[in-house]
Every structure is written in structure tokens, then in C-alpha cells.
């Protein structure tokens, strides 16, 4: 990313986020092992009412010099009976909106047609394994991978722009190459890869080691040549790796370790060796830097994975909190501690603030999943 482009992006993110995630409810019929929200079968007490939700959307639409994308998530956003009403209200305000539903019996043709008619154009669905045993085990529902693939086909047929989300952890990291093949063969072009942070139910799951994370990032860079656009969550060091190999593409395969070559195996066997790149755009976003999260009860957080409360939309202006809260200002200005604070890539990357907090209790600390932090330390 050119320095001038980065400067403009960071200046914009100081005023307004690119993405606003709204945890519309805690309710979800799944019991995923890594669930950030610790979702439950029914709604939690204190969830924003319909009128409070509309007021929240009004405030977003009125944000000066901003046009954030609102992602309705959860739990399962389809568990809210008023979701279409909220979406229609947001559409009337001119907001850009997306949904991140769970794959359950609620995700059905009529509901999705209604949401599309009400203004939603993009949807993201989670797929955490290429094999039923892995995906179904993580999601806690037998047969769930088959349902997930069916949901992707239905959403595509209805005209939604699709994104697949995958949480990367020790139990599924070796299937990433096969998951990439699954996306390519279904013409799904956007893959959001979340490097697990031990929060919520994910506290008991094993994060991958820093060296493995580096090889996964090299693998993700190589996917450019297969037409996949990569977005990462809690892995901003991917941007460092991307910049390094954009400058020296011939080094990618030479530098790749055993995991890199293992993950490339299925792709090369089924789709040939990578040739060229389409240089998909990347965003210099991070927790509280172009991203903000509003919980089911209106609590404002830097992201869904950084459980530090900054205020509440019921009593505080989200605009004021985002623009002036001291923690968010420090995050955006790169006032970080330890190796992350000394790293030459801190403006482009900045490390995962959520992972730093989960491991040290310091949201400004260093990200232990980045190999640069280990080398500097």
C-alpha cells in the first residue's frame, strides 16, 4: 500500500469507521466452539429494542463525511423478528448493509428474498472446514457442512454478494488449502480469514503459533493468483507479508515453510501452479481503526473480539466515542507497547489489539501471533 494511500485511509478512519458491526442478538441455534459472543439459544436480557435499533441506524446515517457499511450479526441476526423492519429502515436512510447469519433452519428462501427486497445486498457465511468432521465438530451440528454449502448456493442464486468466513485454529489450519479450493470451485471470490483470538467460547481453543501464522499469510498472498480476494480479521500482519512479497514475488515459494507448501498442495493439484496476481485491494483497518462494534445491549467496543467497553449507544454518541475516546485515539496513532510499538510496520499493521489484550490484559500490548514481535522481543 502506497504511503499516500495509507495516510488517506488512516485520516479517514480517525473520523469514521469503514465497518460497523451490530450484534443484533445473542440468540443462535448453534453452539460453535470458538464463538466470540458465547451465543445462547434465546435472546439475552437488555437487547436493543426495535425503536432503539432504528435510532442507532439514524445516528449512523447522520454521521458527517461517513458512509459506513453496517453488518447485522449476532448470535444469529435472523433470530430477530424485526430484522426486516430494521433493514428496511436502514435502506430508507441510504445505509449500505450486509448480514452475517448463522446456517440454521431460519435461513430460508422467503426470508432471504425479503431481506434482499428490503435493501441487503451482501451476506457472509462461515465455513470452518473442508471436511464434515471438522466443520460439523466446530459448529456443533451433525450435517452442518452440507447445510452450509446449500446456503451458499441459495444466497448466490438470489443475487447476494457472497463472502465466506473461516476461523483459523489448530484443529482446522491444515484444511485451509482445501477450503480455498471449495471457494474457487463455487466461484466465491471473497474469503475472510479470522485468526482465532481466545475470547468468549474460543478461550478453550488453540491458536496457531506465530511461525504457522506467517506461513498461512504467505499462502493467503499466493491466493491472489487464483482470483480470491482476501480479508483478514485479527491478523493485520497479513498486510506486512503482502507488502513484502508484492515487492519480491519470486521469494514467496522459496521462503514458504512446510505448512505453506502443504496448503498450496490441493490448489496446485486441482488448479495448477499460481501464475501472476490480480492484486486485490487491502484495507488498513483494525480494532477501533476503521472498525467499531455495538453489542446486543448497545455497548460500544473497538471490535467484537476486544471486550473493552467504551460507552453505550443508549446514552452516548457513537460518533463522539469513536472520534474522541482515548483508547481509540491511541490505537489509531500507533501508541503501542513492546515490539509492536517499535515495529516499522506499525502504521500499516498495528497488530491484533484483541489478541494482545487476551494474552496480556493490555490492548496496546504486542501481538504474540506475529513473528516480528517474537524476533524483536
FIZA-845641 format. One record per residue (C-alpha): residue in three letters; x, y, z. Coordinates in Angstrom, 3 decimals. Example, Ala and Ser with C-alpha at 12.3 -4.5 7.8 and 13.67 -1.06 7.14 Angstrom:
! FIZA-845641
PT   residu         xx         yy         zz
PT      ALA     12.300     -4.500      7.800
PT      SER     13.670     -1.060      7.140
***
This chain:
! FIZA-845641
PT   residu         xx         yy         zz
PT      UNK      0.000      0.000      0.000
PT      UNK      1.462      3.358     -1.010
PT      UNK      2.241      5.698      1.857
PT      UNK     -0.090      8.388      0.491
PT      UNK     -2.938      5.876      0.247
PT      UNK     -2.251      4.695      3.791
PT      UNK     -2.197      8.294      5.044
PT      UNK     -5.591      8.989      3.476
PT      UNK     -7.085      5.793      4.862
PT      UNK     -5.853      6.419      8.401
PT      UNK     -7.048     10.029      8.278
PT      UNK    -10.495      8.840      7.217
PT      UNK    -10.585      6.151      9.907
PT      UNK     -9.860      8.801     12.522
PT      UNK    -13.196     10.398     11.622
PT      UNK    -15.384      7.411     10.847
PT      UNK    -15.297      3.629     10.577
PT      UNK    -15.459      1.675      7.364
PT      UNK    -17.389     -1.149      9.070
PT      UNK    -19.923     -1.030     11.906
PT      UNK    -20.838     -4.420     13.325
PT      UNK    -24.109     -4.642     15.235
PT      UNK    -24.596     -7.718     17.382
PT      UNK    -28.341     -7.609     16.990
PT      UNK    -28.931    -10.523     19.377
PT      UNK    -27.188    -13.217     21.400
PT      UNK    -29.708    -15.802     20.211
PT      UNK    -28.429    -18.608     17.989
PT      UNK    -29.317    -22.254     17.465
PT      UNK    -25.658    -23.244     17.022
PT      UNK    -23.060    -23.888     19.734
PT      UNK    -19.804    -23.123     17.918
PT      UNK    -16.661    -23.998     19.867
PT      UNK    -14.954    -20.671     19.135
PT      UNK    -17.974    -18.353     19.438
PT      UNK    -16.896    -14.821     20.328
PT      UNK    -20.396    -13.955     21.525
PT      UNK    -20.901    -17.009     23.738
PT      UNK    -24.250    -17.127     21.966
PT      UNK    -27.254    -18.814     23.575
PT      UNK    -30.464    -20.394     22.376
PT      UNK    -32.676    -17.409     23.211
PT      UNK    -32.154    -13.629     23.316
PT      UNK    -30.242    -12.081     26.198
PT      UNK    -31.830     -9.536     28.544
PT      UNK    -31.379     -5.913     27.565
PT      UNK    -31.088     -6.266     23.802
PT      UNK    -31.759     -3.038     21.894
PT      UNK    -35.430     -2.645     21.081
PT      UNK    -36.725     -2.009     17.573
PT      UNK    -37.005      1.704     18.235
PT      UNK    -33.564      1.847     19.824
PT      UNK    -32.181     -0.026     16.833
PT      UNK    -33.746      2.462     14.443
PT      UNK    -32.330      5.369     16.456
PT      UNK    -28.901      3.751     16.239
PT      UNK    -29.241      3.462     12.443
PT      UNK    -30.417      7.104     12.294
PT      UNK    -27.215      8.156     14.048
PT      UNK    -25.078      6.205     11.599
PT      UNK    -26.834      7.748      8.616
PT      UNK    -26.309     11.235     10.061
PT      UNK    -22.559     10.735     10.595
PT      UNK    -20.879     13.583      8.702
PT      UNK    -18.459     12.642      5.927
PT      UNK    -19.031      8.951      6.566
PT      UNK    -20.711      6.095      4.755
PT      UNK    -20.039      3.043      6.905
PT      UNK    -21.197     -0.422      5.955
PT      UNK    -23.485     -1.847      8.647
PT      UNK    -23.150     -5.575      9.267
PT      UNK    -26.087     -7.182     11.086
PT      UNK    -24.569    -10.029     13.058
PT      UNK    -25.130    -11.909     16.298
PT      UNK    -25.632    -14.597     17.616
PT      UNK    -27.805    -15.091     14.588
PT      UNK    -29.276    -11.900     13.169
PT      UNK    -32.122    -13.949     11.651
PT      UNK    -33.281    -14.707     15.201
PT      UNK    -34.560    -11.114     15.464
PT      UNK    -38.206    -10.983     14.421
PT      UNK    -37.809     -7.309     13.481
PT      UNK    -34.744     -7.747     11.256
PT      UNK    -36.567     -6.929      8.022
PT      UNK    -38.103     -3.827      9.626
PT      UNK    -34.670     -2.664     10.766
PT      UNK    -33.132     -3.371      7.358
PT      UNK    -35.947     -1.504      5.569
PT      UNK    -35.379      1.455      7.903
PT      UNK    -31.653      1.442      7.143
PT      UNK    -32.351      1.203      3.419
PT      UNK    -34.608      4.242      3.642
PT      UNK    -31.714      6.131      5.228
PT      UNK    -29.390      5.179      2.384
PT      UNK    -27.172      2.925      4.503
PT      UNK    -25.116      0.146      2.962
PT      UNK    -25.917     -3.101      4.770
PT      UNK    -24.856     -6.706      4.980
PT      UNK    -25.906     -9.729      7.012
PT      UNK    -23.835    -12.404      8.742
PT      UNK    -26.437    -15.060      9.546
PT      UNK    -25.937    -18.493     11.036
PT      UNK    -26.799    -21.509      8.918
PT      UNK    -29.910    -22.783     10.693
PT      UNK    -33.495    -23.568      9.618
PT      UNK    -34.165    -19.807      9.863
PT      UNK    -32.029    -19.233      6.773
PT      UNK    -34.664    -19.952      4.147
PT      UNK    -35.616    -18.717      0.700
PT      UNK    -38.539    -16.470      1.669
PT      UNK    -36.622    -14.706      4.460
PT      UNK    -33.621    -14.049      2.234
PT      UNK    -35.817    -12.763     -0.601
PT      UNK    -37.499    -10.349      1.823
PT      UNK    -34.166     -9.061      3.126
PT      UNK    -32.856     -8.599     -0.403
PT      UNK    -36.000     -6.674     -1.332
PT      UNK    -35.527     -4.556      1.796
PT      UNK    -32.028     -3.456      0.779
PT      UNK    -29.456     -6.079      1.835
PT      UNK    -27.063     -6.982     -0.959
PT      UNK    -24.195     -8.817      0.738
PT      UNK    -24.015    -11.830      3.031
PT      UNK    -21.263    -13.724      4.778
PT      UNK    -21.465    -17.371      5.770
PT      UNK    -18.975    -19.262      7.931
PT      UNK    -17.184    -22.386      6.763
PT      UNK    -14.610    -23.745      9.181
PT      UNK    -13.549    -26.959      7.496
PT      UNK    -13.421    -28.662      4.115
PT      UNK    -14.405    -31.955      5.720
PT      UNK    -17.653    -32.647      7.506
PT      UNK    -15.935    -33.988     10.604
PT      UNK    -14.005    -30.754     11.083
PT      UNK    -16.674    -28.199     10.208
PT      UNK    -19.521    -30.045     11.928
PT      UNK    -17.378    -30.569     15.018
PT      UNK    -16.579    -26.866     15.286
PT      UNK    -20.162    -25.790     14.621
PT      UNK    -21.652    -28.381     16.955
PT      UNK    -24.254    -29.704     14.473
PT      UNK    -24.018    -33.009     12.520
PT      UNK    -24.536    -32.453      8.793
PT      UNK    -23.829    -28.725      9.072
PT      UNK    -21.232    -28.567      6.277
PT      UNK    -23.803    -29.883      3.790
PT      UNK    -26.277    -27.236      5.017
PT      UNK    -23.624    -24.539      4.706
PT      UNK    -22.835    -25.412      1.096
PT      UNK    -26.561    -25.395      0.355
PT      UNK    -26.916    -21.963      1.973
PT      UNK    -24.101    -20.587     -0.188
PT      UNK    -25.831    -21.894     -3.314
PT      UNK    -29.171    -20.387     -2.266
PT      UNK    -27.669    -16.961     -1.496
PT      UNK    -25.808    -16.969     -4.796
PT      UNK    -28.951    -17.867     -6.729
PT      UNK    -30.794    -14.971     -5.060
PT      UNK    -28.140    -12.481     -6.174
PT      UNK    -26.304    -11.782     -2.935
PT      UNK    -22.641    -10.792     -2.999
PT      UNK    -21.054    -13.608     -1.051
PT      UNK    -18.219    -13.830      1.417
PT      UNK    -17.080    -16.938      3.256
PT      UNK    -15.669    -16.507      6.750
PT      UNK    -13.245    -19.037      8.223
PT      UNK    -11.850    -19.095     11.751
PT      UNK     -8.261    -20.388     11.721
PT      UNK     -7.241    -22.550     14.672
PT      UNK     -5.096    -25.571     15.365
PT      UNK     -7.895    -28.025     14.602
PT      UNK     -8.556    -26.774     11.044
PT      UNK     -5.416    -24.982      9.836
PT      UNK     -4.311    -27.958      7.709
PT      UNK     -7.578    -27.809      5.716
PT      UNK     -7.203    -24.205      4.520
PT      UNK     -5.929    -25.283      1.101
PT      UNK     -8.982    -27.490      0.610
PT      UNK    -11.327    -24.717      1.797
PT      UNK     -9.741    -22.368     -0.775
PT      UNK    -10.469    -24.965     -3.484
PT      UNK    -14.053    -25.205     -2.257
PT      UNK    -14.477    -21.433     -2.713
PT      UNK    -12.797    -21.265     -6.111
PT      UNK    -14.857    -24.145     -7.465
PT      UNK    -18.068    -22.428     -6.332
PT      UNK    -16.965    -19.062     -7.766
PT      UNK    -16.956    -17.390     -4.353
PT      UNK    -14.378    -14.627     -4.642
PT      UNK    -14.124    -13.136     -1.143
PT      UNK    -12.607    -15.061      1.766
PT      UNK    -12.430    -13.517      5.228
PT      UNK     -9.950    -15.382      7.385
PT      UNK    -10.189    -14.859     11.162
PT      UNK     -7.106    -15.845     13.129
PT      UNK     -8.588    -17.148     16.368
PT      UNK     -8.420    -14.988     19.480
PT      UNK     -9.090    -16.712     22.787
PT      UNK    -12.219    -14.853     23.846
PT      UNK    -15.789    -15.998     24.516
PT      UNK    -16.046    -19.754     23.980
PT      UNK    -12.865    -19.529     21.924
PT      UNK    -10.847    -19.273     25.142
PT      UNK    -10.538    -23.049     25.208
PT      UNK     -9.430    -23.374     21.570
PT      UNK     -5.807    -23.478     20.479
PT      UNK     -4.473    -20.534     18.473
PT      UNK     -1.885    -21.303     15.818
PT      UNK      1.763    -20.446     16.535
PT      UNK      3.465    -17.353     15.099
PT      UNK      5.534    -19.342     12.569
PT      UNK      2.390    -21.115     11.378
PT      UNK      0.611    -17.743     11.101
PT      UNK      3.442    -16.481      8.886
PT      UNK      3.088    -19.469      6.559
PT      UNK     -0.704    -19.071      6.458
PT      UNK     -0.214    -15.420      5.460
PT      UNK      2.182    -16.435      2.677
PT      UNK     -0.445    -18.911      1.492
PT      UNK     -3.120    -16.191      1.517
PT      UNK     -0.866    -13.904     -0.535
PT      UNK     -0.448    -16.693     -3.102
PT      UNK     -4.235    -16.939     -3.460
PT      UNK     -4.257    -13.651     -5.354
PT      UNK     -3.184    -15.618     -8.406
PT      UNK     -6.324    -17.770     -8.136
PT      UNK     -8.680    -14.782     -8.133
PT      UNK     -9.541    -14.778     -4.437
PT      UNK     -9.831    -11.506     -2.555
PT      UNK     -8.534    -11.994      0.980
PT      UNK     -9.718    -10.129      4.046
PT      UNK     -8.254    -10.908      7.440
PT      UNK     -9.624    -10.399     10.938
PT      UNK     -7.248    -10.137     13.902
PT      UNK     -4.328    -10.768     11.538
PT      UNK     -3.217     -7.323     10.378
PT      UNK      0.308     -8.710      9.958
PT      UNK     -1.032    -10.237      6.720
PT      UNK     -0.634     -6.747      5.247
PT      UNK      3.069     -6.764      6.170
PT      UNK      3.528    -10.152      4.489
PT      UNK      1.568     -8.970      1.471
PT      UNK      3.736     -5.862      1.067
PT      UNK      6.937     -7.876      1.441
PT      UNK      6.062    -10.284     -1.355
PT      UNK      4.478     -7.693     -3.614
PT      UNK      7.997     -6.251     -3.723
PT      UNK      9.645     -9.680     -4.172
PT      UNK      7.076    -12.145     -5.592
PT      UNK      9.697    -14.717     -6.575
PT      UNK     10.631    -15.157     -2.916
PT      UNK      7.193    -16.347     -1.808
PT      UNK      7.649    -20.018     -2.634
PT      UNK     11.295    -20.018     -1.576
PT      UNK     10.501    -18.566      1.849
PT      UNK      7.460    -20.745      2.452
PT      UNK      7.798    -23.339      5.173
PT      UNK      6.291    -26.806      5.444
PT      UNK      2.780    -25.536      6.224
PT      UNK      2.821    -23.146      3.250
PT      UNK      3.688    -25.951      0.836
PT      UNK      1.144    -28.291      2.446
PT      UNK     -1.642    -25.742      1.972
PT      UNK     -0.610    -24.999     -1.614
PT      UNK     -0.742    -28.726     -2.472
PT      UNK     -4.509    -29.065     -3.109
PT      UNK     -4.601    -25.806     -5.099
PT      UNK     -1.733    -26.762     -7.356
PT      UNK     -3.117    -30.271     -7.852
PT      UNK     -6.615    -29.079     -8.778
PT      UNK     -5.982    -25.633    -10.298
PT      UNK     -2.325    -25.574    -11.357
PT      UNK      0.624    -23.542    -10.176
PT      UNK     -0.110    -19.882     -9.410
PT      UNK      0.695    -17.510    -12.271
PT      UNK      0.572    -13.749    -11.885
PT      UNK     -1.621    -11.865     -9.434
PT      UNK     -4.667     -9.628     -9.541
PT      UNK     -3.511     -7.556     -6.536
PT      UNK     -6.780     -7.411     -4.627
PT      UNK     -7.239     -4.299     -2.523
PT      UNK     -6.466     -4.397      1.197
PT      UNK     -7.742     -2.134      3.953
PT      UNK     -5.590     -0.861      6.814
PT      UNK     -8.382     -1.466      9.304
PT      UNK     -8.115     -2.863     12.802
PT      UNK     -9.818     -2.839     16.170
PT      UNK    -11.067      0.721     16.674
PT      UNK     -9.334      1.780     13.459
PT      UNK    -11.950      1.752     10.745
PT      UNK    -13.939     -0.827     12.715
PT      UNK    -16.345     -0.438     15.628
PT      UNK    -18.682     -2.918     17.272
PT      UNK    -22.002     -2.388     19.034
PT      UNK    -23.125     -5.190     21.318
PT      UNK    -26.583     -6.632     21.791
PT      UNK    -27.133     -4.291     24.749
PT      UNK    -25.775     -1.185     22.990
PT      UNK    -22.276     -1.399     24.485
PT      UNK    -19.590      0.084     22.219
PT      UNK    -16.358     -1.877     21.703
PT      UNK    -13.318     -1.418     19.422
PT      UNK    -14.255     -4.776     17.858
PT      UNK    -16.242     -7.867     18.676
PT      UNK    -13.093     -9.580     19.889
PT      UNK    -11.806     -6.791     22.148
PT      UNK    -14.201     -6.786     25.132
PT      UNK    -13.331     -3.314     26.409
PT      UNK    -16.420     -1.147     26.846
PT      UNK    -16.123      2.437     25.587
PT      UNK    -19.693      3.592     26.220
PT      UNK    -23.224      2.707     25.175
PT      UNK    -25.324      3.923     22.252
PT      UNK    -28.284      4.237     24.629
PT      UNK    -26.562      7.059     26.492
PT      UNK    -23.539      8.098     24.410
PT      UNK    -22.978      9.401     20.905
PT      UNK    -21.246      6.711     18.860
PT      UNK    -19.699      9.469     16.755
PT      UNK    -18.160     11.151     19.812
PT      UNK    -16.975      7.871     21.309
PT      UNK    -15.372      6.745     18.071
PT      UNK    -13.678     10.070     17.364
PT      UNK    -12.515     11.059     20.846
PT      UNK    -12.157      8.054     23.157
PT      UNK     -8.545      7.992     24.440
PT      UNK     -8.086      4.258     23.793
PT      UNK     -9.230      4.534     20.181
PT      UNK     -7.035      7.591     19.654
PT      UNK     -4.027      5.663     20.991
PT      UNK     -4.823      2.668     18.754
PT      UNK     -5.057      4.841     15.656
PT      UNK     -1.902      6.813     16.468
PT      UNK      0.141      3.655     16.964
PT      UNK      0.942      4.369     20.610
PT      UNK      1.651      0.699     21.234
PT      UNK      3.848     -1.049     23.770
PT      UNK      6.669     -3.534     23.321
PT      UNK      7.737     -4.899     19.920
PT      UNK      4.531     -3.717     18.179
PT      UNK      5.319     -0.145     19.255
PT      UNK      8.831     -0.385     17.794
PT      UNK      7.904     -2.167     14.562
PT      UNK      8.497     -0.375     11.270
PT      UNK      5.166     -1.794     10.016
PT      UNK      3.032     -0.475     12.881
PT      UNK      1.103      2.049     10.766
PT      UNK      0.120     -0.498      8.127
PT      UNK     -0.314     -3.372     10.574
PT      UNK     -0.577     -2.357     14.225
PT      UNK     -1.008     -5.942     15.426
PT      UNK     -4.187     -7.528     16.756
PT      UNK     -5.304     -5.438     19.702
PT      UNK     -7.778     -8.140     20.706
PT      UNK     -5.089    -10.842     20.850
PT      UNK     -2.739     -8.539     22.765
PT      UNK     -5.498     -7.927     25.309
PT      UNK     -6.423    -11.612     25.549
PT      UNK     -2.822    -12.584     26.290
PT      UNK     -1.615     -9.672     28.427
PT      UNK     -4.632     -7.629     29.521
PT      UNK     -3.127     -4.654     27.660
PT      UNK     -4.970     -3.601     24.482
PT      UNK     -1.876     -1.594     23.492
PT      UNK      0.476     -4.540     24.015
PT      UNK      2.205     -6.687     21.398
PT      UNK      0.528     -9.342     19.288
PT      UNK      2.068    -12.740     20.090
PT      UNK      0.838    -14.244     16.803
PT      UNK      3.195    -12.010     14.772
PT      UNK      6.648    -13.436     14.168
PT      UNK      8.072     -9.900     14.040
PT      UNK      7.034     -9.370     17.663
PT      UNK      8.893    -12.540     18.683
PT      UNK     12.030    -11.564     16.750
PT      UNK     12.042     -8.025     18.169
PT      UNK     11.459     -9.308     21.707
***
